[in-house]
Amino acid sequence: MARLGMVIDLKRCIGCYSCVAACKAENGTPPGVFWGRVLEKEEGKFPATKRTFLPVLCNHCQEPACLRVCPTGATSQRPDGIVLIDYKKCIGCRACMAACPYQTRYYLNSIQPYYPLGFTPFEERKYQKFQRGVVTKCTFCPERLDQGLEPACVQTCITGARYFGDLADPASQVSRLLRERYAFRLLPEAGTEPSVYYLA
């Protein structure tokens, strides 16, 4: 059985935010909702300083805490490990947000246009899949995967810092990278078994 996941090479990430922009364009998330973010930190002392970047998104955990606490079954997990939300079942209780140790879910309190003159044609089309009063998050772009494409953030990364594939396949590129390089996952002590790995 396939287990889809992502590997992010932090040595290659330059903090260009192309992944953030690609995610917004592909999924059309409302203002203030970022399924993928890039955290920044400045290290060292002048004049020997540098900035480091940490892209964060839903970890599509093997043992998702959000799934266990959802009272309506709105959160589900596909056989390949991708964690999704059914907006028709979501009641907006936000129990999943409280349970997620990675703070990668968003509550849609309102859906507003980006510009004061009203919704653009792009927003009118993209916002159709959203509704107020539900929780939303990164989906690994299943519509793209079904077409044989990579998630938008992976395809757009200008430095090739993101890799996507089957973690259960020893011959896959992601599995090879995890064998050859030192890799870590965020908050392993949470016991969620994330499917997003970082190469140090």
Residue pairs with C-beta under 8 A, 6 or more apart in sequence:
1 79
1 80
1 168
2 79
2 80
2 81
2 166
2 168
2 169
3 62
3 80
3 81
3 166
3 167
3 168
3 195
4 60
4 80
4 81
4 82
4 140
4 145
4 164
4 165
4 166
4 167
4 195
5 60
5 81
5 164
5 165
5 166
5 167
5 174
5 195
5 196
5 197
6 57
6 140
6 151
6 154
6 162
6 163
6 164
6 174
6 195
6 196
6 197
7 162
7 163
7 164
7 174
7 177
7 178
7 183
7 196
7 197
7 198
7 199
8 55
8 161
8 162
8 163
8 196
8 197
8 198
8 199
9 160
9 161
9 162
9 163
9 177
9 181
9 198
9 199
10 52
10 53
10 54
10 161
10 198
10 199
10 200
11 199
11 200
12 159
12 160
12 161
13 38
13 53
13 54
13 55
13 159
13 161
14 53
14 159
14 161
15 38
15 40
15 51
15 53
16 158
16 159
17 38
18 156
18 157
18 158
19 36
19 38
19 55
19 153
19 156
19 157
19 162
20 34
20 36
20 37
20 38
20 153
21 156
22 152
22 153
22 155
22 156
23 29
23 34
23 35
23 36
23 138
23 152
23 153
24 34
25 152
26 141
26 144
26 152
27 35
27 126
27 139
27 141
27 152
28 122
28 123
28 125
28 126
28 127
28 129
29 35
29 106
29 130
29 136
30 108
30 110
30 111
30 112
30 127
30 130
31 112
31 113
31 114
32 106
33 106
33 108
33 136
34 106
35 57
35 58
35 104
35 106
35 136
35 137
35 138
35 139
36 55
36 56
36 57
36 138
36 153
37 55
37 56
37 57
38 53
38 54
38 55
38 56
39 53
39 54
39 55
39 56
40 51
40 52
40 53
40 54
41 51
41 52
41 53
41 54
42 49
42 50
42 51
43 49
43 50
43 51
43 52
44 50
54 198
55 153
55 161
55 162
56 102
56 104
56 186
57 104
57 138
57 153
57 196
58 83
58 102
58 104
58 105
58 137
58 138
58 139
58 140
59 102
59 104
59 185
59 186
59 192
59 194
59 195
59 196
60 81
60 82
60 83
60 138
60 140
60 194
60 195
60 196
61 83
61 192
61 193
61 194
61 195
62 81
62 192
62 193
62 194
62 195
63 191
63 192
63 193
64 75
64 77
64 83
64 192
65 99
65 100
65 101
65 190
65 192
66 75
66 83
66 96
66 97
66 99
66 100
66 105
67 75
67 76
67 77
67 83
68 99
69 95
69 96
69 98
69 99
70 95
70 96
71 91
71 93
71 95
72 89
72 90
72 91
73 86
73 89
74 85
74 86
74 87
74 88
74 89
74 90
74 91
74 134
74 135
75 83
75 84
75 85
75 86
75 96
76 83
76 84
76 85
76 86
77 83
77 84
78 84
78 142
81 167
81 195
82 139
82 140
82 142
83 137
84 139
84 142
85 96
85 134
85 135
85 136
85 137
87 129
87 130
87 131
87 134
87 136
90 133
90 134
90 135
91 133
92 107
92 133
92 134
92 135
94 107
94 135
96 105
96 135
97 103
97 105
97 107
97 135
101 187
101 190
101 192
102 186
102 187
102 194
104 137
104 138
105 135
105 136
105 137
106 135
106 136
106 137
107 134
107 135
108 130
108 131
108 132
108 133
108 134
108 135
108 136
109 132
109 133
110 132
111 127
111 130
111 131
111 132
113 119
113 120
113 123
114 120
114 123
119 127
130 136
140 151
140 164
141 149
141 150
141 151
141 152
144 150
144 151
144 152
145 151
149 155
150 164
151 164
153 162
154 162
154 163
154 164
163 173
163 174
163 177
164 174
165 172
165 173
165 174
165 175
166 172
166 174
166 175
167 174
167 175
167 178
167 195
168 175
169 175
174 197
177 183
177 199
178 197
181 199
181 200
182 199
182 200
183 197
183 198
183 199
183 200
184 197
184 198
184 200
185 193
185 194
185 196
185 197
185 198
186 194
186 196
186 198
187 194
188 194
